[in-house]
């Protein structure tokens, strides 16, 4: 059955009146079966298959560039810069990046300039194999803070889509993914949904590394673990799981990683997508996963240890690259009813009692009257 026929069946079940209960149940059973199989056999999986190729890089530079061009098609923002390196400029090389996701000054000054100019003044050194040559480039030529050797088309594709620059050299079946991210970002601002009277006013942004840096500033401890994984067959969204080793229960950490790896969806565009897939009781009227836009709130949640019970003291953080909200799990209902953590509890309790007494007294003194009616008299 095609997807068109499937959706026609949905409309038929909604509109037609089926007198035979057995027939209606059979059609409903068939519909539910189609729902479970549609995501597995649908045509959308062809996209993920084309991007998840495990094919190794070839020593032929032009063959590698043709494969990359076939994957990205005629996208106008894909830039491929070919050039020559070496004493006699007899070795071809190329960099591949997406315009708008990279810092071009880093590519020009730290990759192209050292390879095209400085490498000509370097005397050739006898090398045992390809790995030695790449190691010389990494240690002596490339002036970048972070780079990683790669050997498959999938790794090259993932690097380019993540805002990094792929460096390929003719005659070698390995290349480099060089850290050159540099797109426009929003600065750290106070979240409008969580304004406070006292305490830090900085909030998370849409950039993953900015969010992890804000958390690192709050918790300067090597036991703070940040693990990044990709979720979404098409979007390949970066999601970071953060927890404090020694406070978080390892069993809970493993269970959450298992649930994250089970997520099979085209894209993750916001943290709410993840929440729907990993929560324990989706039909519960009480929240089981909390969310916040403030780094200090997240740090406080992660530092809680044994106040309620062992499991409830586990605090794990889910940071999504395209979302300003951060999820923490598990949570308990009283967390949504308590006052700001930066305001003294005793002061708030006293004020609450005083205001409650005033309101109750006024209600007894002027029964059945509003403020407007009392003023009129």
C-alpha positions as CSV (number, residue, x, y, z in Angstrom):
1,X,0.0,0.0,0.0
2,X,1.4,3.4,-0.9
3,X,1.5,6.4,1.4
4,X,-1.3,8.0,-0.6
5,X,-3.6,5.0,-0.1
6,X,-2.6,4.9,3.5
7,X,-3.8,8.5,4.2
8,X,-6.9,7.8,2.1
9,X,-7.6,4.9,4.5
10,X,-7.2,7.3,7.5
11,X,-9.8,9.7,6.0
12,X,-12.2,6.8,5.3
13,X,-12.1,5.6,8.9
14,X,-12.8,9.1,10.1
15,X,-15.7,9.9,7.8
16,X,-17.6,6.6,7.0
17,X,-20.0,4.9,9.3
18,X,-19.1,1.2,9.6
19,X,-21.9,-0.8,11.1
20,X,-20.0,-4.1,11.3
21,X,-17.8,-3.8,14.4
22,X,-15.6,-6.7,13.3
23,X,-14.9,-5.0,10.0
24,X,-14.1,-1.7,11.7
25,X,-11.6,-3.4,14.1
26,X,-9.9,-5.2,11.2
27,X,-9.5,-2.0,9.3
28,X,-8.2,-0.3,12.4
29,X,-5.7,-3.1,13.0
30,X,-4.5,-2.8,9.4
31,X,-4.1,1.0,9.9
32,X,-2.0,0.6,13.0
33,X,0.2,-2.0,11.3
34,X,0.8,0.5,8.4
35,X,1.7,3.2,10.9
36,X,4.4,0.9,12.4
37,X,5.8,-0.1,9.0
38,X,5.6,3.3,7.3
39,X,8.7,4.7,9.0
40,X,10.7,1.5,8.4
41,X,9.9,1.1,4.7
42,X,9.2,4.6,3.6
43,X,11.1,6.4,0.8
44,X,12.6,8.9,3.3
45,X,15.3,6.3,4.3
46,X,16.9,6.7,0.9
47,X,18.2,10.1,2.1
48,X,20.0,8.7,5.1
49,X,21.5,5.8,3.1
50,X,23.1,8.2,0.6
51,X,24.7,10.1,3.5
52,X,25.8,7.2,5.6
53,X,28.2,5.6,3.1
54,X,31.1,3.8,4.7
55,X,33.2,3.9,1.5
56,X,36.9,4.7,2.1
57,X,38.7,7.6,0.5
58,X,40.6,6.9,-2.6
59,X,44.2,7.9,-3.4
60,X,42.8,9.6,-6.5
61,X,41.9,13.1,-5.5
62,X,39.5,13.8,-8.4
63,X,37.6,10.6,-7.7
64,X,37.1,11.7,-4.1
65,X,35.9,15.2,-5.2
66,X,33.5,13.6,-7.7
67,X,31.9,11.5,-4.9
68,X,31.6,14.6,-2.7
69,X,30.0,16.5,-5.6
70,X,27.5,13.7,-6.2
71,X,26.5,13.7,-2.6
72,X,25.9,17.4,-2.3
73,X,24.5,17.9,-5.8
74,X,24.5,21.4,-7.3
75,X,24.3,23.2,-3.9
76,X,25.6,26.7,-4.5
77,X,27.1,27.0,-1.0
78,X,29.5,24.1,-1.3
79,X,33.0,25.4,-2.0
80,X,35.8,23.2,-3.4
81,X,39.2,25.0,-3.6
82,X,41.9,23.0,-5.5
83,X,45.6,24.0,-5.2
84,X,49.1,22.6,-5.3
85,X,51.6,22.0,-2.5
86,X,55.2,20.9,-2.2
87,X,58.7,22.1,-3.2
88,X,57.8,22.0,-6.9
89,X,54.1,22.4,-6.5
90,X,53.7,19.0,-8.0
91,X,51.2,17.6,-5.4
92,X,47.5,18.4,-5.8
93,X,45.3,19.1,-2.8
94,X,41.8,20.5,-2.1
95,X,39.7,21.9,0.7
96,X,35.9,21.4,0.9
97,X,33.7,23.6,3.0
98,X,30.2,25.2,3.2
99,X,30.1,28.9,2.7
100,X,28.4,30.6,5.7
101,X,29.4,27.9,8.2
102,X,33.1,28.5,8.3
103,X,35.5,31.3,9.3
104,X,37.2,32.0,5.9
105,X,40.1,33.9,7.6
106,X,41.1,30.6,9.4
107,X,41.0,28.7,6.1
108,X,43.1,31.4,4.3
109,X,45.7,32.0,7.0
110,X,45.9,28.7,8.8
111,X,45.4,26.1,6.0
112,X,45.9,27.5,2.5
113,X,48.7,29.9,3.3
114,X,50.9,27.4,5.2
115,X,50.3,24.7,2.6
116,X,50.8,26.8,-0.5
117,X,53.7,29.0,0.7
118,X,55.5,27.7,3.7
119,X,55.6,24.1,2.6
120,X,57.6,25.1,-0.5
121,X,60.5,26.0,1.7
122,X,60.5,22.7,3.5
123,X,63.0,20.1,2.3
124,X,61.5,16.8,1.4
125,X,61.9,14.1,4.1
126,X,61.9,10.3,3.4
127,X,58.6,8.9,4.6
128,X,57.7,5.3,5.3
129,X,54.0,5.6,4.4
130,X,51.0,7.9,4.1
131,X,50.4,8.2,7.8
132,X,53.9,9.7,8.3
133,X,53.2,12.4,5.6
134,X,49.9,13.3,7.2
135,X,51.5,13.4,10.6
136,X,54.2,15.9,9.3
137,X,51.4,18.2,7.9
138,X,49.5,18.0,11.1
139,X,52.5,18.7,13.4
140,X,54.6,21.2,11.3
141,X,52.4,22.8,8.6
142,X,48.7,23.3,9.7
143,X,48.5,26.1,12.2
144,X,45.0,25.3,13.5
145,X,43.9,24.5,17.1
146,X,42.0,21.3,16.2
147,X,42.2,18.8,13.4
148,X,41.5,15.1,13.0
149,X,42.5,12.5,10.5
150,X,39.7,10.8,8.6
151,X,39.5,8.0,6.0
152,X,35.9,7.6,4.8
153,X,33.5,9.6,2.7
154,X,31.0,9.6,5.5
155,X,33.5,11.4,7.9
156,X,34.3,14.0,5.2
157,X,30.6,14.6,4.6
158,X,29.9,14.9,8.3
159,X,32.8,17.3,8.8
160,X,31.6,19.6,6.0
161,X,28.0,19.6,7.2
162,X,29.1,20.5,10.7
163,X,30.9,23.6,9.6
164,X,34.4,22.1,9.4
165,X,36.8,22.1,6.5
166,X,37.9,18.9,4.8
167,X,41.5,18.7,3.5
168,X,42.3,16.1,0.8
169,X,45.7,15.4,-0.8
170,X,46.3,13.5,-4.0
171,X,48.1,10.1,-3.4
172,X,46.8,9.6,0.1
173,X,43.7,7.6,1.2
174,X,43.3,9.7,4.3
175,X,42.5,13.4,4.9
176,X,41.8,15.9,7.6
177,X,38.8,17.5,9.1
178,X,39.9,20.9,10.3
179,X,37.9,22.9,12.9
180,X,36.9,26.1,11.2
181,X,33.4,26.8,12.4
182,X,32.4,30.4,12.3
183,X,28.7,31.2,11.6
184,X,26.7,34.1,12.9
185,X,25.5,33.5,16.5
186,X,23.3,35.3,19.0
187,X,25.1,36.6,22.1
188,X,24.4,35.5,25.7
189,X,21.3,37.2,26.9
190,X,18.8,37.0,29.8
191,X,16.0,34.6,29.0
192,X,12.7,36.4,28.8
193,X,10.8,33.4,30.1
194,X,12.9,33.1,33.3
195,X,13.5,36.6,34.6
196,X,14.9,36.7,38.1
197,X,15.1,39.4,40.8
198,X,18.4,38.2,42.1
199,X,21.1,36.0,40.6
200,X,22.8,35.5,37.2
201,X,21.0,36.8,34.2
202,X,22.8,34.9,31.4
203,X,20.9,32.3,29.4
204,X,21.6,29.6,26.9
205,X,21.8,30.4,23.1
206,X,21.3,28.3,20.0
207,X,25.0,27.4,19.7
208,X,26.0,24.1,21.4
209,X,29.6,25.1,22.4
210,X,28.4,28.4,23.9
211,X,26.0,26.4,26.0
212,X,28.6,23.9,27.1
213,X,31.0,26.7,27.9
214,X,28.4,28.4,30.1
215,X,28.0,25.2,32.0
216,X,31.8,24.7,32.4
217,X,32.1,28.1,33.9
218,X,29.6,27.2,36.6
219,X,31.0,23.7,37.3
220,X,34.8,23.8,37.2
221,X,35.3,20.1,37.8
222,X,36.9,17.4,35.7
223,X,34.1,15.0,36.7
224,X,31.7,17.1,34.5
225,X,31.3,14.9,31.5
226,X,30.0,16.2,28.1
227,X,29.2,13.5,25.5
228,X,28.0,14.5,22.1
229,X,26.0,12.4,19.7
230,X,24.0,12.9,16.5
231,X,20.3,12.4,16.3
232,X,18.0,12.5,13.3
233,X,18.4,10.6,10.0
234,X,18.3,13.8,7.9
235,X,19.1,16.7,10.2
236,X,22.0,15.0,12.1
237,X,21.5,17.3,15.0
238,X,24.2,17.5,17.6
239,X,22.9,16.6,21.1
240,X,25.1,16.8,24.2
241,X,24.5,14.7,27.3
242,X,26.1,16.2,30.4
243,X,26.4,14.7,33.8
244,X,28.7,14.8,36.9
245,X,30.6,11.6,37.4
246,X,30.1,10.4,40.9
247,X,26.7,12.0,41.4
248,X,24.8,10.7,38.4
249,X,23.8,7.0,38.6
250,X,25.7,5.1,35.9
251,X,22.6,2.8,35.3
252,X,20.5,5.9,34.6
253,X,23.1,7.3,32.3
254,X,23.3,4.0,30.3
255,X,19.5,3.8,30.1
256,X,19.2,7.4,28.8
257,X,22.0,6.8,26.2
258,X,20.1,3.6,25.1
259,X,16.9,5.6,24.7
260,X,18.7,8.3,22.7
261,X,20.2,5.7,20.4
262,X,16.7,4.3,19.8
263,X,15.3,7.6,18.5
264,X,14.5,7.0,14.8
265,X,13.2,10.2,13.3
266,X,14.0,12.4,10.3
267,X,15.0,15.5,12.3
268,X,15.4,17.0,15.8
269,X,14.7,20.8,15.6
270,X,14.1,21.5,19.2
271,X,14.6,19.9,22.6
272,X,10.8,19.0,22.9
273,X,11.4,16.4,20.2
274,X,13.8,14.5,22.5
275,X,11.6,14.9,25.5
276,X,8.7,13.1,23.7
277,X,10.9,10.1,23.0
278,X,12.7,9.6,26.3
279,X,10.2,10.4,29.0
280,X,8.9,7.6,31.2
281,X,5.2,8.4,31.4
282,X,4.0,10.4,28.3
283,X,0.4,10.3,29.5
284,X,1.1,11.5,33.0
285,X,-0.4,14.9,34.0
286,X,2.8,15.5,36.0
287,X,6.1,16.4,34.2
288,X,8.9,13.8,34.4
289,X,11.4,15.9,32.5
290,X,12.1,19.5,33.2
291,X,13.5,22.3,31.0
292,X,15.2,25.6,31.6
293,X,17.2,28.3,29.7
294,X,19.5,29.3,32.6
295,X,22.9,27.7,33.2
296,X,22.8,28.3,37.0
297,X,19.6,26.4,37.3
298,X,21.1,23.5,35.4
299,X,24.2,23.6,37.5
300,X,22.1,23.5,40.7
301,X,20.0,20.6,39.4
302,X,23.2,18.6,38.6
303,X,24.7,19.2,42.0
304,X,21.8,18.0,44.0
305,X,22.7,14.8,45.8
306,X,20.4,12.6,47.8
307,X,17.8,15.2,48.9
308,X,14.8,13.2,47.9
309,X,16.0,9.7,46.9
310,X,18.9,8.2,45.0
311,X,17.2,8.1,41.6
312,X,15.7,11.6,41.9
313,X,19.1,13.0,42.6
314,X,20.3,12.0,39.2
315,X,20.6,15.0,37.0
316,X,21.4,14.7,33.3
317,X,21.4,17.5,30.9
318,X,20.3,17.4,27.2
319,X,21.6,20.3,25.1
320,X,20.3,20.6,21.6
321,X,22.3,22.7,19.1
322,X,19.2,24.4,17.7
323,X,17.3,25.1,20.9
324,X,17.7,27.6,23.7
325,X,16.0,25.3,26.2
326,X,17.9,22.6,28.1
327,X,16.2,19.4,29.4
328,X,17.1,17.8,32.7
329,X,16.0,14.5,33.9
330,X,14.4,13.2,36.1
331,X,12.4,15.9,37.7
332,X,9.8,16.0,40.5
333,X,6.6,18.0,40.8
334,X,7.7,20.2,43.7
335,X,10.4,21.7,41.6
336,X,7.8,23.7,39.7
337,X,6.2,25.1,42.8
338,X,9.2,26.3,44.7
339,X,10.6,29.9,44.7
340,X,13.7,31.2,43.0
341,X,16.8,29.4,44.5
342,X,18.7,32.6,44.9
343,X,16.0,34.2,47.3
344,X,16.1,33.1,51.0
345,X,13.4,30.5,51.7
346,X,12.6,31.9,55.1
347,X,11.9,35.4,53.7
348,X,9.7,34.1,51.0
349,X,7.8,31.9,53.5
350,X,7.2,34.8,55.9
351,X,6.0,37.1,53.1
352,X,3.7,34.4,51.8
353,X,2.1,33.9,55.2
354,X,1.6,37.7,55.7
355,X,0.0,38.2,52.3
356,X,-2.2,35.2,52.8
357,X,-3.4,36.5,56.2
358,X,-4.2,39.9,54.7
359,X,-6.2,38.4,51.8
360,X,-8.1,36.1,54.2
361,X,-8.9,39.0,56.6
362,X,-10.2,41.3,53.8
363,X,-12.4,38.5,52.5
364,X,-14.0,38.0,56.0
365,X,-14.5,41.8,56.5
366,X,-16.1,42.4,53.2
367,X,-18.0,39.3,52.3
368,X,-19.6,39.2,48.9
369,X,-18.0,42.5,47.8
370,X,-15.3,43.4,45.3
371,X,-12.8,46.2,45.7
372,X,-14.8,48.3,43.2
373,X,-18.1,47.8,45.1
374,X,-16.4,48.7,48.4
375,X,-14.9,51.9,47.0
376,X,-18.3,53.0,45.6
377,X,-19.9,52.8,49.1
